[in-house]
Amino acid sequence: MQEAPKQQDVTIEALNQRVWEHLVARDWQANPTRGLAISLSLEASELLEHYQWGDEPVGGSEAVGEELADVLIYAMQIAQQNNIDIVDAIEKKLQKAALKYPAANFKGKTGAARREAWLKSKLSHKKTGL
């Protein structure tokens, strides 16, 4: 199995505390969740803008990293505001995604075959919890 690219060896909890300290130092820890969700969406759009006209990002990986950091910081703030354990939420979401998109249906497929497998999974899956 191929390994994921390495990140710094920092726990999510340490990062969570760093973001919290940044917010508290500015009295930003009580920003409304709605505003945070809007900001997250805006930052995600700014990330997408780097790829608007091609596969290579405008501004390079440093500019993309800045936008991605904004997205993750806002996501962490939303988790903090709503007392969500983001690690638990990610684990649960990966479990659901594994059921919806079984690896065996996608491994080794490209192009039209991959799209067909995705569409079949997408259309046959029933959402729960709404």
C-alpha positions as CSV (number, residue, x, y, z in Angstrom):
1,M,0.0,0.0,0.0
2,Q,1.3,3.4,-0.9
3,E,2.0,5.8,2.0
4,A,0.4,9.2,2.3
5,P,2.7,12.2,1.9
6,K,4.1,13.1,5.3
7,Q,2.9,16.0,7.4
8,Q,4.5,17.5,10.5
9,D,4.3,15.3,13.5
10,V,1.7,17.4,15.4
11,T,-1.5,16.0,17.0
12,I,-4.9,17.3,15.9
13,E,-5.4,18.2,19.6
14,A,-2.2,20.4,19.5
15,L,-3.4,22.1,16.3
16,N,-6.9,22.5,17.9
17,Q,-5.3,24.3,20.9
18,R,-3.2,26.5,18.6
19,V,-6.2,27.6,16.6
20,W,-8.2,28.2,19.9
21,E,-5.4,30.3,21.3
22,H,-5.3,32.4,18.1
23,L,-9.1,33.0,18.3
24,V,-9.1,33.8,22.1
25,A,-6.3,36.3,21.7
26,R,-8.5,38.2,19.3
27,D,-11.9,37.5,21.0
28,W,-13.0,35.6,17.9
29,Q,-13.9,32.4,19.6
30,A,-17.6,33.3,19.7
31,N,-18.1,34.0,16.0
32,P,-21.4,32.6,14.9
33,T,-21.3,29.1,13.2
34,R,-23.3,30.4,10.3
35,G,-20.6,33.0,9.5
36,L,-17.9,30.4,9.9
37,A,-19.7,28.1,7.5
38,I,-20.0,30.9,5.0
39,S,-16.3,31.8,5.4
40,L,-15.3,28.2,4.9
41,S,-17.3,28.1,1.7
42,L,-15.7,31.3,0.5
43,E,-12.2,30.1,1.3
44,A,-12.9,26.8,-0.5
45,S,-14.0,28.8,-3.5
46,E,-10.7,30.8,-3.3
47,L,-8.9,27.4,-3.3
48,L,-10.8,26.4,-6.4
49,E,-9.9,29.6,-8.1
50,H,-6.3,28.5,-8.3
51,Y,-7.4,25.7,-10.6
52,Q,-10.0,27.6,-12.6
53,W,-8.2,27.3,-16.0
54,G,-5.9,24.4,-15.6
55,D,-4.5,21.5,-13.6
56,E,-1.5,23.4,-12.4
57,P,-2.4,25.9,-9.6
58,V,-2.0,29.6,-10.2
59,G,0.5,30.8,-7.6
60,G,1.9,27.4,-6.9
61,S,1.7,25.1,-3.9
62,E,2.4,27.9,-1.3
63,A,-0.7,29.9,-2.4
64,V,-2.8,26.7,-2.5
65,G,-1.5,25.8,1.0
66,E,-2.6,29.2,2.3
67,E,-6.1,28.7,1.0
68,L,-6.2,25.1,2.3
69,A,-5.1,26.3,5.7
70,D,-8.0,28.8,5.8
71,V,-10.4,26.1,4.9
72,L,-9.1,23.8,7.7
73,I,-9.0,26.6,10.3
74,Y,-12.6,27.5,9.6
75,A,-13.5,23.8,9.8
76,M,-11.8,23.5,13.1
77,Q,-13.6,26.5,14.4
78,I,-17.0,25.0,13.4
79,A,-16.0,21.8,15.2
80,Q,-15.1,23.8,18.3
81,Q,-18.3,25.9,18.2
82,N,-20.4,22.7,18.0
83,N,-18.4,20.5,20.3
84,I,-17.6,18.1,17.5
85,D,-14.7,15.7,17.9
86,I,-13.3,16.1,14.4
87,V,-11.3,12.9,14.6
88,D,-14.4,10.9,15.5
89,A,-16.4,12.7,12.8
90,I,-13.8,11.9,10.1
91,E,-13.6,8.2,11.2
92,K,-17.3,7.8,11.0
93,K,-17.5,9.6,7.6
94,L,-14.7,7.3,6.2
95,Q,-16.7,4.2,7.4
96,K,-19.8,5.5,5.6
97,A,-17.8,6.3,2.5
98,A,-16.3,2.8,2.5
99,L,-19.8,1.4,2.4
100,K,-21.1,3.7,-0.2
101,Y,-18.0,3.5,-2.4
102,P,-16.5,0.0,-1.9
103,A,-12.8,-0.1,-2.9
104,A,-13.2,-3.2,-5.0
105,N,-15.6,-1.3,-7.3
106,F,-13.0,1.4,-8.0
107,K,-9.5,-0.1,-7.7
108,G,-7.8,-0.1,-11.1
109,K,-10.5,1.7,-12.9
110,T,-10.0,4.9,-14.8
111,G,-11.9,7.2,-17.1
112,A,-15.4,6.1,-18.1
113,A,-15.2,2.9,-16.0
114,R,-14.4,4.9,-12.9
115,R,-17.2,7.4,-13.6
116,E,-19.7,4.5,-14.2
117,A,-18.7,2.9,-10.9
118,W,-19.1,6.2,-9.1
119,L,-22.5,6.9,-10.7
120,K,-23.8,3.4,-9.8
121,S,-22.7,3.8,-6.2
122,K,-24.1,7.3,-6.0
123,L,-27.5,6.4,-7.4
124,S,-27.9,3.2,-5.4
125,H,-26.9,4.6,-2.0
126,K,-29.6,5.7,0.4
127,K,-28.8,8.7,2.6
128,T,-29.6,8.2,6.3
129,G,-29.7,10.6,9.3
130,L,-31.6,13.5,7.7
